[in-house]
Amino acid sequence: MAANSMQSPDQTGRRSWFRRSFKTVPVLSWLIGALVAVVLEAVVGLELANAIGLSKVPAIFGVILVMKSVALLSHGVVELLPIPQVAIYVALIYVLPVFIVGKLFAGAANSICRALMNNLLASALLHMALFHVILQFWCEVSDYRLLTAKLTLIAVMITLSLNVINGYLGEFSCSHPGFMALGAYGGSIVTVGLFSTDKLLGPALLPGWLGPFMFPVALFAGGAVAALGALLVAIPSFKTRGDYLAIISLAFLFIVKSAIENLEFVGGPRGMAGQPDYATLPVVFIVAVFCIWVINNYVNSTFGKALNAVRDHEGAAESMTVDTKRTKMVGFMFAAFWAGVGGALLAHVLRYVNPATFGIQKLAEVLAMVYFGGLNSVYGSIVGAVSISILGEALRPLEMWKWIIIPLLLILVMIFRPTGLIAFKEFHMEDIVRPRDEKEVG
């Protein structure tokens, strides 16, 4: 007993030291460490990869290389797994620089955060700008990384917008891919019709140099078309609830898909190509951050609280003077607008769009992101979208096994965390940008 009582303070002290050593490091300091890591990779990444026996820089932290080797083994091809080389690369390029630099700059970063405590906007812009620079350096290594980053940011927007309906409003909508399709074609018609010479829409009507400046108008047009479509489906849908709404919204998805397939002026089932290259990484990043900010403000406003009231008990909400019909209609159209903007961005990232992109598989993917990350949570939507997107890319070499592993993971989450990984957690920018002094943690 005496020995245990003598060891207990040491163990407690070690845990306390470990806790303080990381919890006193603000997010800004971790971002500085990540910046050093991606700059280091840009400078010596390829040389280091070749030196340790890798043919190229690992695309997504080496996971794809490992999965390719696993896929070869599953086909009977014996090949030496590059796991040790990948582990060495990730440790030297990412883990050690992030943790060492993060700890070294903790004091300076806390001082900066304290100086900006009274200016939340400036602090948030500093963090977002630093994160964008990190993402830019990380994506410069390969076009594959760039495409993955863009698609992941768009997935965050789509997941957040669907969470407004399925999470905050408490309905179950299956119409989101239809809204994405309306936004994708609506935005594409604006840019291709006005700024590109196309065999479907004819010669450009405006000079090309004006296109990048008008791209926000195209995104807004895509969102507006989707919101209009949401109005059409919401009028009959909100006279029903539960399974009936799911069936009506699913029917809307099929109607939109079939209608586009029969419209020859947008390419019909062949699709529509020739979208200008306006969806650069800075543009997608800015739109995604703006979307997160707007949706977070919406769900935390009076309108968002009204959504929760309708979800919890519509009759009680009406008795408390909540206009339930208007609340559901505005929430549904608001979510559809951002789904349309995400669809317009997707069309310009891929520079091609066809109706098959917005089918049942896309619906299953978006629903998986929402319910994996967590309902009624901005944090959860971001985590769900990023996790499923990166996991889907990492498991791509496994081919059919990918569609076994991901569903099994979702089943486990639904069993042990029915509401998702991070459900009912509000997003506050103050939690990210505030200083983390040792005296505050203690």
Secondary structure, 3 states (H helix, E strand, C coil): CHHHHHHHHHHHHHHHHHHHHHHCCCHHHHHHHHHHHHHHHHHHHHHHHHHCCCCCCCCCCCHHHHHHHHHHHHCCCCCCCCHHHHHHHHHHHHHHHHHHHHHHCHHHHHHHHHHCCCCHHHHHHHHHHHHHHHHHHHHCCCHHHHHHHHHHHHHHHHHHHHHHHHHHCCCCCCCHHHHHHHHHHHHHHHHHHHHCCECCCECCCCCHHHHHHHHHHHHHHHHHHHHHHHHHHHHHHCCCCCHHHHHHHHHHHHHHHHHHHCCHHHCHHHCEECCCCCCCHHHHHHHHHHHHHHHHHHHCCHHHHHHHHHHHCHHHHHHCCCCHHHHHHHHHHHHHHHHHHHHHHHHHHHCEECHHHHCHHHHHHHHHHHHHHCCCCHHHHHHHHHHHHHHHHHCHHHHHHHHHHHHHHHHHHHHHCCCCCCCCCCCCHHHHHCCCCHHHHC
